[in-house]
């Protein structure tokens, strides 16, 4: 696993919770989506960046989300 700052871990956790809530909502609508990854599985997909001052990226909902050292997440 990549070393991350506390604010980055908080943002990663928030993105994982959003995945889980999306899964629950799709179940309520009668869909049969694939199970979302566990938090540890999701955290293991975090990738480093090069030349971005310690930011990391994670694949989320079909796009890459960049999470800055201060926890700010953007696409």
Secondary structure, DSSP 8 states (H G I E B T S, - for coil): -----HHHHHHHHHHHHHHHHHHHHHHHTT--------HHHHHHT-EE-SSSTT-EEEEETTEEEEE-TTS-EE-
